[in-house]
Amino acid sequence: MSWVQVLIVAGVAAITSFSGTAIYPFNWNLRDGLRPKWVYIQRTGFANMSTLTMINNRVVANPAVTITPTAAVSPTAEPTSSPTPTTKPKPKPKPKPKPTAVPSPTPKPTPKYTSEQIYRLIDKFAGQYGVDANLLRHIAVCESGFDPEATNLSYAGLFQFSPNTWEKYRKVLGAATDPELRLDAQEAVQTAAYVLSVNQTYIWPNCMP
């Protein structure tokens, strides 16, 4: 067994070895405890660290104090801020091209004819198709009052052709079938002269002499 010298200071035991180097005790037994300044304690085994204190002029071994190692505190990780998602701008819709308006064809103005000019046109085409000019004039006066722009329901022109009748005979002539041409005195006289030449006078049932 080994003995260790203990110095009591202000009621607290400070433990030193014989060499004067401070040591930490493990389960010490008192050898002498009456009001000493220096006492010797005997080490009986290894245990937790204890201290000595003066109580009623005696050196008393304090209960062992267990020192629990403190776990190292891990540094708190600073929260990483998530990157703010970048909002991609939506592409602007391309404007739809507006349809180009197709201009309506401008109708050709119908030539204006005087009564004298119409007379001469009747003479011209009556001679061309070998028909009576006076009969053509009679039909024109009866149907339209000799007015090349006269209209009545679907009938129009000097000789009041219907759209279907006009188209029928104009195709035979190889001429334009546009119904607006019924208001052109020259086109109307030529077509009427042809109708007379092929004995189709039934189309004017109320105006034949």
FIKE-371007 format. One line per 3 residues: number of its first residue (from 1); for each residue x, y negated, z negated of N, C-alpha, C, O, CB. Coordinates in pm, whole numbers, always signed. Glycine has a CB too. Example, Ala and Ser with C-alpha at 12.3 -4.5 7.8 and 13.67 -1.06 7.14 Angstrom:
BEGIN
1) +1319 +569 -780 +1230 +450 -780 +1320 +330 -780 +1424 +332 -846 +1131 +447 -905  +1285 +225 -708 +1367 +106 -714 +1290 -3 -787 +1341 -114 -804 +1408 +60 -572
***
This chain:
BEGIN
1) +84 +119 +0 +0 +0 +0 +87 -124 +0 +199 -122 -52 -95 -1 -121  +35 -234 +60 +110 -360 +61 +33 -463 -17 -90 -460 -25 +135 -409 +206  +108 -555 -74 +47 -663 -154 +74 -795 -84 +178 -817 -23 +104 -666 -300
4) -27 -883 -97 -16 -1014 -32 -38 -1120 -137 -131 -1110 -218 -117 -1030 +85  +47 -1223 -136 +33 -1333 -230 -74 -1429 -180 -78 -1463 -62 +168 -1408 -248  -164 -1473 -273 -276 -1561 -238 -266 -1687 -319 -251 -1681 -441 -413 -1492 -262
7) -272 -1801 -255 -268 -1932 -321 -409 -1988 -326 -477 -1998 -224 -171 -2030 -247  -453 -2025 -450 -587 -2080 -468 -575 -2231 -467 -503 -2289 -548 -653 -2030 -599  -645 -2296 -376 -645 -2443 -367 -789 -2489 -365 -864 -2453 -275 -567 -2494 -240
10) -829 -2571 -465 -965 -2626 -473 -1069 -2517 -466 -1174 -2534 -404 -988 -2726 -361  -1039 -2403 -531 -1137 -2296 -539 -1144 -2210 -416 -1229 -2121 -410 -1269 -2352 -565  -1058 -2232 -316 -1062 -2153 -193 -929 -2083 -178 -824 -2144 -198 -1092 -2242 -69
13) -931 -1958 -143 -810 -1878 -132 -749 -1895 +4 -815 -1873 +106 -838 -1732 -159  -622 -1933 +9 -547 -1934 +133 -448 -1820 +125 -374 -1812 +27 -475 -2071 +158  -443 -1732 +220 -367 -1609 +211 -239 -1624 +290 -240 -1668 +405 -449 -1490 +263
16) -129 -1589 +228 +0 -1590 +296 +70 -1458 +270 +41 -1390 +172 +88 -1710 +249  +159 -1424 +357 +242 -1306 +336 +364 -1346 +258 +385 -1465 +231 +281 -1241 +470  +446 -1248 +222 +567 -1280 +148 +660 -1366 +230 +742 -1440 +175 +637 -1155 +105
19) +650 -1357 +359 +738 -1436 +444 +689 -1579 +459 +756 -1662 +520 +752 -1373 +581  +569 -1609 +404 +513 -1744 +412 +427 -1767 +534 +377 -1877 +554 +622 -1843 +412  +410 -1664 +615 +327 -1680 +736 +182 -1651 +701 +153 -1549 +639 +375 -1587 +850
22) +88 -1740 +742 -53 -1721 +710 -107 -1601 +785 -75 -1580 +902 -135 -1847 +745  -191 -1521 +717 -254 -1406 +779 -402 -1408 +748 -446 -1484 +661 -191 -1274 +731  -481 -1324 +820 -624 -1313 +795 -650 -1180 +729 -607 -1077 +781 -706 -1328 +928
25) -720 -1178 +612 -736 -1055 +535 -843 -966 +591 -932 -1013 +663 -767 -1086 +391  -837 -836 +559 -936 -735 +595 -962 -648 +471 -876 -568 +432 -886 -648 +719  -1083 -663 +406 -1123 -583 +289 -1014 -581 +179 -944 -481 +157 -1155 -438 +334
28) -1004 -693 +112 -899 -704 +9 -953 -667 -129 -1070 -692 -159 -841 -847 +7  -867 -608 -216 -900 -582 -357 -818 -675 -446 -697 -690 -426 -875 -432 -395  -884 -738 -544 -811 -829 -633 -721 -750 -731 -761 -647 -786 -912 -920 -712
31) -605 -800 -750 -516 -739 -850 -524 -814 -982 -525 -753 -1089 -370 -738 -800  -531 -943 -974 -536 -1024 -1095 -625 -1142 -1065 -607 -1205 -961 -394 -1070 -1142  -722 -1175 -1152 -815 -1280 -1115 -842 -1381 -1221 -940 -1455 -1205 -940 -1221 -1075
34) -762 -1394 -1335 -794 -1491 -1439 -716 -1619 -1417 -596 -1625 -1445 -765 -1434 -1578  -782 -1716 -1369 -733 -1853 -1353 -593 -1856 -1297 -510 -1932 -1348 -737 -1926 -1484  -563 -1780 -1197 -426 -1787 -1144 -418 -1896 -1038 -518 -1939 -982 -382 -1651 -1084
37) -299 -1938 -1013 -274 -2021 -898 -224 -1934 -786 -249 -1961 -669 -175 -2134 -929  -154 -1832 -821 -110 -1735 -722 -161 -1599 -766 -141 -1560 -881 +46 -1735 -706  -224 -1530 -682 -270 -1396 -715 -223 -1302 -606 -182 -1346 -499 -424 -1391 -730
40) -230 -1175 -634 -193 -1073 -536 -316 -987 -509 -386 -946 -602 -74 -987 -586  -340 -961 -387 -451 -874 -351 -398 -760 -268 -300 -773 -193 -562 -952 -275  -465 -648 -283 -421 -527 -216 -509 -500 -93 -632 -501 -105 -424 -406 -313
43) -450 -476 +23 -524 -444 +146 -552 -296 +149 -461 -214 +141 -445 -488 +274  -681 -261 +162 -719 -121 +160 -760 -69 +298 -769 +52 +315 -830 -99 +63  -784 -154 +394 -826 -107 +528 -860 -225 +619 -866 -339 +575 -948 -13 +517
46) -882 -196 +739 -917 -302 +834 -1068 -318 +838 -1142 -220 +848 -863 -271 +976  -1112 -437 +829 -1255 -468 +838 -1270 -611 +886 -1176 -671 +939 -1328 -449 +700  -1390 -663 +867 -1411 -801 +911 -1339 -897 +819 -1307 -863 +705 -1561 -834 +916
49) -1313 -1017 +868 -1236 -1117 +794 -1316 -1163 +672 -1436 -1184 +683 -1199 -1236 +884  -1249 -1181 +553 -1314 -1232 +432 -1230 -1343 +372 -1114 -1362 +410 -1336 -1118 +329  -1288 -1416 +279 -1215 -1522 +209 -1226 -1499 +60 -1307 -1418 +15 -1271 -1663 +247
52) -1143 -1569 -19 -1144 -1561 -165 -1183 -1695 -221 -1140 -1799 -170 -1006 -1516 -221  -1266 -1695 -327 -1313 -1819 -388 -1305 -1805 -540 -1328 -1696 -592 -1458 -1853 -342  -1273 -1915 -611 -1269 -1915 -758 -1410 -1930 -809 -1474 -2031 -781 -1178 -2028 -813
55) -1462 -1832 -886 -1593 -1840 -951 -1572 -1801 -1097 -1528 -1690 -1126 -1699 -1745 -881  -1605 -1897 -1195 -1585 -1872 -1339 -1441 -1831 -1367 -1414 -1736 -1440 -1682 -1763 -1390  -1351 -1905 -1307 -1208 -1884 -1326 -1161 -1749 -1276 -1054 -1703 -1317 -1174 -1897 -1471
58) -1238 -1684 -1188 -1197 -1558 -1128 -1191 -1573 -977 -1264 -1650 -916 -1293 -1444 -1169  -1104 -1497 -921 -1095 -1492 -775 -1191 -1386 -726 -1179 -1269 -762 -948 -1463 -726  -1288 -1427 -645 -1391 -1335 -595 -1379 -1324 -444 -1364 -1424 -374 -1534 -1384 -636
61) -1387 -1203 -396 -1381 -1183 -250 -1518 -1212 -190 -1617 -1150 -228 -1336 -1037 -215  -1523 -1304 -98 -1649 -1337 -29 -1684 -1227 +72 -1595 -1160 +125 -1638 -1475 +43  -1814 -1210 +98 -1852 -1110 +199 -1787 -1141 +333 -1760 -1256 +369 -2005 -1105 +215
64) -1766 -1036 +401 -1702 -1052 +533 -1791 -1130 +627 -1913 -1112 +629 -1668 -915 +594  -1732 -1215 +701 -1804 -1294 +802 -1774 -1236 +939 -1660 -1235 +986 -1764 -1445 +795  -1878 -1188 +1000 -1860 -1129 +1133 -1862 -1239 +1238 -1956 -1317 +1247 -1970 -1024 +1163
67) -1759 -1242 +1313 -1750 -1343 +1420 -1788 -1275 +1551 -1718 -1187 +1602 -1605 -1406 +1429  -1899 -1317 +1601 -1945 -1262 +1730 -1893 -1349 +1843 -1919 -1469 +1848 -2101 -1253 +1736  -1821 -1287 +1930 -1768 -1371 +2041 -1883 -1431 +2122 -1981 -1365 +2156 -1676 -1286 +2134
70) -1865 -1554 +2149 -1967 -1625 +2227 -1946 -1600 +2375 -1836 -1616 +2429 -1964 -1778 +2198  -2053 -1560 +2438 -2042 -1533 +2583 -2018 -1663 +2657 -2079 -1767 +2629 -2169 -1463 +2637  -1930 -1654 +2748 -1900 -1774 +2828 -2025 -1816 +2905 -2092 -1737 +2970 -1782 -1748 +2926
73) -2052 -1944 +2894 -2170 -1997 +2963 -2137 -2021 +3109 -2048 -2098 +3145 -2220 -2129 +2896  -2210 -1952 +3188 -2188 -1971 +3332 -2236 -2110 +3372 -2341 -2155 +3328 -2263 -1861 +3416  -2160 -2175 +3452 -2205 -2310 +3496 -2335 -2299 +3575 -2352 -2214 +3663 -2095 -2379 +3583
76) -2424 -2388 +3538 -2554 -2389 +3609 -2534 -2437 +3752 -2482 -2546 +3778 -2657 -2480 +3536  -2577 -2353 +3841 -2561 -2391 +3983 -2659 -2502 +4017 -2779 -2492 +3992 -2584 -2268 +4076  -2605 -2605 +4072 -2691 -2715 +4114 -2779 -2669 +4230 -2732 -2608 +4326 -2607 -2839 +4154
79) -2907 -2700 +4219 -2996 -2658 +4330 -2955 -2722 +4462 -2933 -2843 +4474 -3142 -2694 +4299  -2946 -2636 +4556 -2911 -2686 +4690 -3037 -2733 +4760 -3133 -2658 +4777 -2839 -2576 +4775  -3036 -2855 +4799 -3155 -2909 +4867 -3167 -2848 +5006 -3073 -2848 +5086 -3148 -3064 +4876
82) -3285 -2797 +5030 -3310 -2738 +5163 -3314 -2849 +5267 -3373 -2955 +5244 -3442 -2657 +5165  -3254 -2825 +5380 -3259 -2930 +5484 -3401 -2952 +5533 -3476 -2857 +5557 -3168 -2892 +5604  -3435 -3077 +5545 -3569 -3111 +5594 -3579 -3076 +5741 -3500 -3124 +5823 -3601 -3261 +5572
85) -3677 -2990 +5776 -3688 -2953 +5919 -3717 -3075 +6006 -3802 -3159 +5974 -3798 -2848 +5940  -3646 -3081 +6113 -3666 -3192 +6207 -3783 -3162 +6298 -3786 -3060 +6367 -3537 -3218 +6290  -3878 -3252 +6297 -3996 -3233 +6382 -3964 -3279 +6524 -3933 -3396 +6548 -4118 -3311 +6326
88) -3974 -3185 +6615 -3948 -3220 +6754 -4066 -3297 +6810 -4181 -3255 +6796 -3920 -3094 +6838  -4039 -3409 +6873 -4153 -3484 +6930 -4220 -3406 +7041 -4154 -3347 +7127 -4105 -3620 +6984  -4352 -3406 +7037 -4427 -3336 +7141 -4414 -3412 +7273 -4426 -3534 +7277 -4575 -3322 +7101
91) -4389 -3338 +7379 -4378 -3407 +7509 -4510 -3471 +7548 -4617 -3410 +7534 -4332 -3310 +7619  -4501 -3591 +7595 -4623 -3660 +7638 -4676 -3594 +7765 -4602 -3569 +7860 -4595 -3811 +7662  -4806 -3567 +7765 -4862 -3505 +7886 -4850 -3598 +8006 -4875 -3718 +7998 -5010 -3468 +7865
94) -4811 -3538 +8115 -4798 -3616 +8236 -4936 -3658 +8285 -5028 -3577 +8293 -4723 -3537 +8345  -4949 -3784 +8319 -5081 -3828 +8368 -5117 -3759 +8498 -5037 -3748 +8590 -5083 -3980 +8387  -5240 -3714 +8501 -5286 -3647 +8622 -5307 -3751 +8732 -5369 -3855 +8710 -5417 -3568 +8595
97) -5254 -3721 +8848 -5273 -3819 +8957 -5419 -3832 +8994 -5490 -3732 +9010 -5190 -3780 +9080  -5461 -3953 +9008 -5599 -3976 +9048 -5614 -3943 +9196 -5530 -3980 +9279 -5642 -4123 +9019  -5721 -3874 +9228 -5741 -3841 +9370 -5756 -3967 +9454 -5827 -4061 +9418 -5864 -3751 +9388
100) -5687 -3964 +9563 -5694 -4079 +9653 -5827 -4077 +9728 -5863 -3980 +9794 -5575 -4078 +9753  -5895 -4184 +9713 -6025 -4192 +9779 -6005 -4201 +9930 -5932 -4286 +9981 -6106 -4315 +9728  -6073 -4112 +9998 -6065 -4114 +10144 -6165 -4218 +10195 -6285 -4206 +10171 -6095 -3972 +10205
103) -6115 -4317 +10264 -6208 -4421 +10312 -6306 -4364 +10414 -6270 -4290 +10505 -6130 -4538 +10373  -6429 -4402 +10396 -6531 -4359 +10491 -6508 -4428 +10625 -6475 -4547 +10630 -6675 -4389 +10438  -6524 -4354 +10730 -6503 -4416 +10862 -6602 -4531 +10884 -6721 -4519 +10858 -6517 -4312 +10975
106) -6548 -4638 +10930 -6632 -4755 +10956 -6713 -4730 +11083 -6657 -4710 +11191 -6546 -4885 +10968  -6844 -4733 +11069 -6925 -4710 +11191 -6902 -4819 +11294 -6893 -4938 +11264 -7075 -4703 +11156  -6893 -4774 +11416 -6873 -4871 +11524 -7002 -4950 +11543 -7111 -4893 +11547 -6832 -4800 +11656
109) -6989 -5077 +11554 -7110 -5157 +11574 -7177 -5123 +11708 -7111 -5106 +11811 -7077 -5308 +11569  -7309 -5113 +11701 -7385 -5083 +11823 -7385 -5206 +11914 -7420 -5316 +11870 -7530 -5038 +11790  -7347 -5187 +12038 -7346 -5303 +12129 -7486 -5364 +12141 -7586 -5293 +12149 -7295 -5262 +12269
112) -7490 -5494 +12142 -7617 -5564 +12157 -7642 -5588 +12307 -7555 -5635 +12380 -7617 -5700 +12078  -7762 -5553 +12347 -7798 -5571 +12489 -7921 -5662 +12497 -8015 -5652 +12417 -7825 -5432 +12559  -7917 -5747 +12593 -8035 -5830 +12621 -8132 -5749 +12706 -8097 -5645 +12762 -7994 -5963 +12693
115) -8252 -5799 +12716 -8353 -5730 +12799 -8308 -5721 +12944 -8330 -5620 +13011 -8489 -5803 +12792  -8244 -5828 +12992 -8195 -5827 +13131 -8089 -5719 +13151 -8089 -5650 +13253 -8138 -5964 +13169  -8000 -5704 +13054 -7897 -5602 +13064 -7958 -5461 +13061 -7913 -5372 +13132 -7795 -5617 +12948
118) -8061 -5444 +12980 -8128 -5313 +12973 -8194 -5281 +13108 -8191 -5167 +13153 -8233 -5310 +12858  -8254 -5380 +13171 -8314 -5359 +13303 -8209 -5308 +13400 -8233 -5213 +13474 -8377 -5489 +13356  -8095 -5371 +13400 -7990 -5332 +13493 -7938 -5191 +13462 -7906 -5115 +13554 -7875 -5434 +13489
121) -7928 -5156 +13331 -7885 -5021 +13293 -7984 -4916 +13343 -7944 -4810 +13389 -7869 -5010 +13139  -8114 -4947 +13334 -8216 -4852 +13382 -8203 -4832 +13533 -8213 -4720 +13583 -8358 -4903 +13347  -8182 -4943 +13603 -8165 -4930 +13748 -8042 -4846 +13781 -8045 -4762 +13871 -8153 -5070 +13814
124) -7936 -4869 +13709 -7811 -4796 +13734 -7830 -4646 +13718 -7798 -4570 +13810 -7700 -4845 +13639  -7881 -4601 +13601 -7889 -4457 +13573 -8007 -4391 +13646 -8004 -4270 +13671 -7902 -4434 +13422  -8111 -4469 +13681 -8220 -4412 +13763 -8166 -4373 +13900 -8200 -4268 +13954 -8338 -4514 +13778
127) -8079 -4460 +13955 -8018 -4429 +14083 -7921 -4313 +14070 -7913 -4230 +14161 -7946 -4551 +14138  -7847 -4306 +13958 -7748 -4198 +13939 -7815 -4062 +13930 -7762 -3965 +13984 -7665 -4224 +13812  -7931 -4052 +13863 -7996 -3923 +13844 -8117 -3904 +13936 -8187 -3803 +13927 -8040 -3909 +13699
130) -8142 -4000 +14025 -8250 -3986 +14124 -8389 -3985 +14063 -8473 -3904 +14102 -8230 -3859 +14201  -8414 -4074 +13969 -8547 -4083 +13908 -8604 -4223 +13927 -8534 -4314 +13972 -8541 -4048 +13756  -8731 -4240 +13893 -8799 -4368 +13910 -8761 -4463 +13796 -8784 -4433 +13679 -8954 -4349 +13915
133) -8701 -4577 +13832 -8660 -4675 +13732 -8780 -4734 +13660 -8774 -4760 +13540 -8578 -4787 +13798  -8892 -4756 +13735 -9011 -4813 +13672 -9070 -4719 +13567 -9125 -4764 +13466 -9116 -4846 +13778  -9059 -4585 +13592 -9108 -4489 +13493 -9024 -4496 +13366 -9077 -4488 +13255 -9107 -4346 +13551
136) -8895 -4511 +13383 -8807 -4523 +13265 -8843 -4648 +13185 -8849 -4643 +13062 -8658 -4528 +13308  -8866 -4760 +13253 -8901 -4884 +13182 -9035 -4869 +13110 -9053 -4919 +12999 -8906 -5003 +13281  -9130 -4801 +13176 -9261 -4781 +13116 -9250 -4700 +12985 -9310 -4736 +12884 -9354 -4708 +13215
139) -9172 -4593 +12990 -9155 -4509 +12869 -9088 -4589 +12757 -9127 -4579 +12641 -9071 -4382 +12902  -8988 -4669 +12792 -8916 -4748 +12692 -9008 -4849 +12624 -9003 -4868 +12502 -8797 -4821 +12756  -9094 -4914 +12706 -9187 -5012 +12648 -9288 -4941 +12559 -9322 -4992 +12452 -9259 -5091 +12760
142) -9336 -4824 +12603 -9436 -4748 +12526 -9380 -4696 +12394 -9447 -4703 +12291 -9489 -4631 +12610  -9262 -4645 +12397 -9204 -4581 +12278 -9150 -4682 +12176 -9172 -4666 +12056 -9093 -4487 +12318  -9081 -4785 +12222 -9010 -4874 +12128 -9041 -5022 +12145 -8990 -5106 +12069 -8864 -4854 +12142
145) -9123 -5056 +12244 -9144 -5199 +12269 -9022 -5262 +12331 -8998 -5382 +12319 -9181 -5271 +12141  -8944 -5177 +12398 -8822 -5219 +12465 -8715 -5271 +12365 -8631 -5354 +12397 -8855 -5329 +12568  -8724 -5218 +12245 -8628 -5255 +12138 -8529 -5140 +12119 -8568 -5034 +12071 -8703 -5288 +12002
148) -8402 -5160 +12154 -8305 -5051 +12145 -8275 -5007 +12001 -8219 -4900 +11980 -8176 -5092 +12212  -8312 -5090 +11901 -8283 -5057 +11761 -8408 -5014 +11684 -8406 -5008 +11561 -8219 -5177 +11691  -8516 -4986 +11754 -8641 -4946 +11688 -8627 -4808 +11624 -8563 -4718 +11680 -8757 -4946 +11789
151) -8687 -4791 +11506 -8688 -4661 +11436 -8829 -4633 +11385 -8904 -4725 +11353 -8586 -4660 +11317  -8864 -4506 +11380 -8993 -4463 +11327 -8976 -4322 +11271 -8965 -4225 +11344 -9105 -4467 +11438  -8973 -4315 +11136 -8942 -4189 +11068 -8806 -4137 +11117 -8705 -4205 +11099 -9054 -4083 +11095
154) -8802 -4019 +11178 -8673 -3965 +11224 -8642 -4002 +11368 -8540 -3960 +11422 -8672 -3814 +11209  -8729 -4079 +11432 -8711 -4117 +11573 -8641 -4252 +11579 -8660 -4339 +11494 -8848 -4122 +11648  -8558 -4268 +11685 -8483 -4393 +11694 -8447 -4425 +11839 -8437 -4336 +11923 -8356 -4386 +11609
157) -8428 -4557 +11866 -8380 -4603 +11995 -8489 -4640 +12094 -8608 -4633 +12063 -8295 -4499 +12056  -8446 -4680 +12215 -8539 -4721 +12322 -8642 -4614 +12353 -8759 -4643 +12376 -8461 -4755 +12448  -8597 -4488 +12354 -8684 -4378 +12395 -8725 -4288 +12277 -8782 -4180 +12297 -8615 -4295 +12502
160) -8696 -4332 +12156 -8739 -4264 +12033 -8707 -4113 +12033 -8794 -4029 +12013 -8888 -4284 +12013  -8581 -4084 +12056 -8537 -3944 +12050 -8532 -3898 +11903 -8491 -3973 +11814 -8397 -3927 +12117  -8575 -3774 +11879 -8554 -3713 +11747 -8410 -3663 +11742 -8348 -3645 +11847 -8657 -3595 +11719
163) -8354 -3640 +11622 -8216 -3592 +11614 -8192 -3462 +11690 -8090 -3448 +11758 -8177 -3573 +11469  -8286 -3367 +11680 -8267 -3238 +11747 -8273 -3251 +11899 -8192 -3192 +11970 -8372 -3139 +11700  -8370 -3329 +11948 -8383 -3348 +12093 -8261 -3418 +12149 -8209 -3384 +12256 -8510 -3429 +12127
166) -8215 -3518 +12075 -8096 -3592 +12117 -7975 -3498 +12127 -7905 -3498 +12228 -8066 -3707 +12019  -7952 -3420 +12026 -7837 -3329 +12025 -7846 -3228 +12140 -7746 -3198 +12204 -7828 -3255 +11890  -7967 -3177 +12165 -7987 -3077 +12270 -7943 -3129 +12406 -7865 -3063 +12476 -8133 -3035 +12275
169) -7993 -3245 +12446 -7963 -3296 +12580 -7824 -3358 +12590 -7763 -3358 +12697 -8067 -3398 +12621  -7774 -3409 +12481 -7638 -3466 +12486 -7535 -3355 +12505 -7432 -3376 +12570 -7609 -3545 +12356  -7561 -3238 +12449 -7468 -3126 +12470 -7467 -3085 +12617 -7362 -3053 +12673 -7508 -3006 +12381
172) -7586 -3085 +12679 -7593 -3049 +12821 -7515 -3149 +12905 -7449 -3113 +13002 -7741 -3042 +12869  -7525 -3276 +12866 -7451 -3381 +12937 -7301 -3375 +12909 -7222 -3433 +12984 -7506 -3518 +12899  -7263 -3307 +12803 -7122 -3306 +12763 -7083 -3437 +12697 -6967 -3477 +12700 -7033 -3282 +12884
175) -7182 -3504 +12635 -7158 -3633 +12569 -7162 -3616 +12417 -7203 -3512 +12365 -7264 -3739 +12614  -7119 -3720 +12347 -7119 -3718 +12200 -7260 -3703 +12147 -7355 -3762 +12199 -7054 -3846 +12144  -7274 -3621 +12042 -7408 -3592 +11987 -7440 -3675 +11863 -7543 -3651 +11799 -7418 -3445 +11953
178) -7356 -3769 +11827 -7381 -3852 +11709 -7519 -3916 +11719 -7545 -3989 +11815 -7271 -3961 +11693  -7609 -3891 +11622 -7745 -3946 +11632 -7749 -4098 +11625 -7848 -4159 +11667 -7830 -3890 +11521  -7643 -4160 +11573 -7640 -4307 +11569 -7635 -4367 +11709 -7671 -4482 +11731 -7520 -4355 +11486
181) -7587 -4286 +11804 -7579 -4337 +11942 -7716 -4355 +12006 -7727 -4414 +12114 -7496 -4241 +12028  -7821 -4307 +11942 -7956 -4331 +11994 -7989 -4480 +11995 -8075 -4525 +12070 -8060 -4254 +11909  -7918 -4556 +11910 -7943 -4701 +11902 -7859 -4779 +12004 -7870 -4901 +12014 -7912 -4752 +11762
184) -7777 -4707 +12080 -7699 -4771 +12186 -7781 -4763 +12315 -7807 -4653 +12365 -7557 -4701 +12204  -7820 -4876 +12367 -7911 -4881 +12484 -7854 -4807 +12604 -7927 -4735 +12672 -7938 -5026 +12524  -7725 -4822 +12630 -7665 -4756 +12746 -7672 -4604 +12731 -7708 -4535 +12826 -7520 -4801 +12764
187) -7636 -4551 +12613 -7640 -4406 +12589 -7783 -4354 +12597 -7808 -4246 +12649 -7577 -4372 +12452  -7878 -4432 +12544 -8018 -4389 +12543 -8077 -4385 +12684 -8148 -4291 +12719 -8101 -4483 +12454  -8047 -4487 +12765 -8100 -4491 +12903 -8043 -4375 +12985 -8117 -4310 +13058 -8067 -4626 +12972
190) -7914 -4350 +12974 -7852 -4240 +13049 -7917 -4106 +13012 -7947 -4026 +13100 -7701 -4235 +13022  -7938 -4082 +12881 -7996 -3955 +12837 -8141 -3942 +12885 -8182 -3834 +12929 -7991 -3943 +12683  -8218 -4050 +12878 -8358 -4046 +12923 -8366 -4020 +13074 -8453 -3947 +13119 -8431 -4179 +12889
193) -8275 -4080 +13151 -8273 -4059 +13296 -8245 -3912 +13326 -8305 -3855 +13417 -8167 -4150 +13364  -8153 -3851 +13251 -8124 -3709 +13272 -8247 -3624 +13240 -8280 -3533 +13316 -8004 -3664 +13185  -8316 -3653 +13129 -8435 -3575 +13090 -8541 -3580 +13201 -8603 -3479 +13233 -8494 -3628 +12956
196) -8560 -3699 +13259 -8657 -3710 +13370 -8612 -3627 +13489 -8693 -3567 +13559 -8674 -3858 +13411  -8482 -3625 +13513 -8430 -3554 +13630 -8450 -3404 +13620 -8453 -3335 +13722 -8283 -3584 +13649  -8464 -3352 +13500 -8484 -3208 +13482 -8629 -3178 +13443 -8661 -3070 +13393 -8387 -3153 +13373
199) -8715 -3277 +13466 -8860 -3260 +13444 -8895 -3220 +13300 -8979 -3133 +13277 -8914 -3156 +13540  -8830 -3285 +13204 -8859 -3258 +13062 -8939 -3374 +13000 -8916 -3412 +12886 -8727 -3236 +12983  -9034 -3428 +13078 -9111 -3544 +13032 -9207 -3510 +12917 -9266 -3600 +12857 -9190 -3602 +13147
202) -9223 -3383 +12887 -9315 -3344 +12778 -9272 -3400 +12642 -9351 -3403 +12548 -9325 -3191 +12769  -9145 -3443 +12633 -9100 -3496 +12503 -9163 -3632 +12474 -9153 -3682 +12362 -8945 -3507 +12500  -9227 -3693 +12574 -9298 -3821 +12552 -9447 -3802 +12588 -9495 -3867 +12680 -9234 -3937 +12639
205) -9517 -3718 +12521 -9654 -3683 +12562 -9751 -3801 +12563 -9848 -3799 +12638 -9709 -3577 +12472  -9727 -3902 +12484 -9821 -4015 +12474 -9784 -4132 +12564 -9856 -4233 +12568 -9828 -4062 +12331  -9672 -4119 +12636 -9628 -4235 +12714 -9614 -4206 +12864 -9561 -4288 +12938 -9497 -4284 +12660
208) -9660 -4091 +12906 -9653 -4063 +13050 -9776 -4125 +13119 -9887 -4110 +13067 -9644 -3908 +13078  -9759 -4195 +13236 -9873 -4257 +13307 -9965 -4154 +13369 -10065 -4190 +13431 -9823 -4352 +13416
***
